[in-house]
């Protein structure tokens, strides 16, 4: 299991659960955004787009990248990913928000 990485959360403005069709539509749009924007991780790989349900019913989480802490300076590793991925992740969330205005999308680099 990984230790940290980029993720995006989407929270419906109303407390409704996400249907499978909605998750599929968001996934397809995110895939198109990733391709059109030619985004890549800090290691030059393509971003993932693994969706899961959030902690509350009206939230989904998308894991975009994942990394493991290893030897060396863990804070430096986290900061490197943050510096190289966060702007792209935020740009992706803004693009998704334009297509799905009833959902608040937030991008971040997180430890887990």
C-alpha positions as CSV (number, residue, x, y, z in Angstrom):
1,X,0.0,0.0,0.0
2,X,1.2,3.5,-0.8
3,X,1.9,6.3,1.8
4,X,0.9,9.5,0.0
5,X,-0.1,11.0,-3.4
6,X,-2.5,13.2,-5.3
7,X,-6.2,12.8,-4.9
8,X,-9.3,14.6,-5.9
9,X,-12.6,14.6,-4.0
10,X,-16.0,15.4,-5.4
11,X,-18.8,16.4,-3.0
12,X,-22.3,16.9,-4.2
13,X,-23.8,20.2,-3.0
14,X,-26.9,18.3,-2.0
15,X,-26.6,15.3,0.2
16,X,-27.4,12.7,-2.4
17,X,-25.3,9.6,-3.1
18,X,-23.5,9.2,-6.4
19,X,-25.1,6.8,-8.8
20,X,-22.9,4.5,-10.9
21,X,-23.9,6.4,-14.0
22,X,-22.6,9.7,-12.4
23,X,-19.3,8.1,-11.4
24,X,-18.9,6.7,-14.9
25,X,-19.6,10.1,-16.4
26,X,-17.1,11.8,-14.1
27,X,-14.5,9.1,-14.8
28,X,-15.0,9.5,-18.6
29,X,-14.7,13.3,-18.4
30,X,-11.6,13.1,-16.2
31,X,-10.0,10.6,-18.6
32,X,-10.6,13.1,-21.5
33,X,-9.2,16.0,-19.4
34,X,-6.1,13.9,-18.6
35,X,-5.5,13.2,-22.3
36,X,-6.3,16.7,-23.6
37,X,-4.1,18.3,-20.9
38,X,-1.2,15.9,-21.4
39,X,-0.9,15.7,-17.6
40,X,1.7,13.5,-16.0
41,X,2.9,12.6,-12.5
42,X,6.1,13.9,-11.0
43,X,7.7,10.8,-12.3
44,X,6.5,11.3,-15.8
45,X,3.8,8.6,-15.7
46,X,0.2,9.0,-16.6
47,X,-2.1,9.9,-13.7
48,X,-4.4,7.1,-12.4
49,X,-8.1,7.6,-12.1
50,X,-9.3,5.1,-9.5
51,X,-12.6,6.1,-8.0
52,X,-14.0,5.1,-4.6
53,X,-16.8,6.3,-2.4
54,X,-15.9,8.9,0.2
55,X,-16.5,8.9,4.0
56,X,-19.9,10.5,3.5
57,X,-22.6,9.4,1.1
58,X,-22.4,12.5,-1.2
59,X,-18.6,12.2,-1.7
60,X,-16.3,10.3,-4.1
61,X,-12.6,10.2,-4.1
62,X,-10.3,9.7,-7.1
63,X,-6.7,8.5,-6.4
64,X,-4.5,10.2,-9.1
65,X,-1.0,9.2,-8.0
66,X,0.5,7.2,-5.2
67,X,4.0,7.0,-3.7
68,X,5.8,5.1,-0.9
69,X,8.1,6.6,1.6
70,X,11.4,4.9,1.6
71,X,14.9,5.8,2.4
72,X,15.8,9.4,2.4
73,X,14.0,12.5,3.5
74,X,10.3,11.8,3.5
75,X,9.4,15.5,3.8
76,X,11.4,16.2,0.7
77,X,9.6,13.4,-1.2
78,X,6.2,14.8,-0.3
79,X,7.2,18.4,-1.2
80,X,8.6,17.2,-4.5
81,X,5.3,15.6,-5.4
82,X,3.4,18.6,-4.1
83,X,5.5,21.1,-6.2
84,X,5.2,19.0,-9.3
85,X,1.6,17.7,-9.2
86,X,-0.6,20.1,-7.2
87,X,-1.1,22.7,-9.9
88,X,-2.1,20.1,-12.5
89,X,-4.5,18.4,-10.0
90,X,-6.1,21.7,-9.3
91,X,-6.4,22.5,-13.0
92,X,-8.1,19.1,-13.5
93,X,-10.6,19.8,-10.6
94,X,-11.5,23.2,-12.1
95,X,-12.1,21.6,-15.5
96,X,-14.4,18.9,-13.9
97,X,-16.2,21.6,-12.0
98,X,-17.2,23.3,-15.2
99,X,-18.7,20.1,-16.5
100,X,-20.4,19.1,-13.2
101,X,-21.5,22.4,-11.5
102,X,-23.5,20.6,-8.8
103,X,-20.4,19.0,-7.5
104,X,-17.5,20.7,-5.5
105,X,-14.2,19.2,-6.6
106,X,-11.0,19.7,-4.5
107,X,-7.5,18.5,-5.5
108,X,-4.8,17.9,-2.9
109,X,-1.6,16.0,-2.1
110,X,-2.3,13.9,1.0
111,X,-0.7,11.4,3.4
112,X,-2.7,8.3,4.2
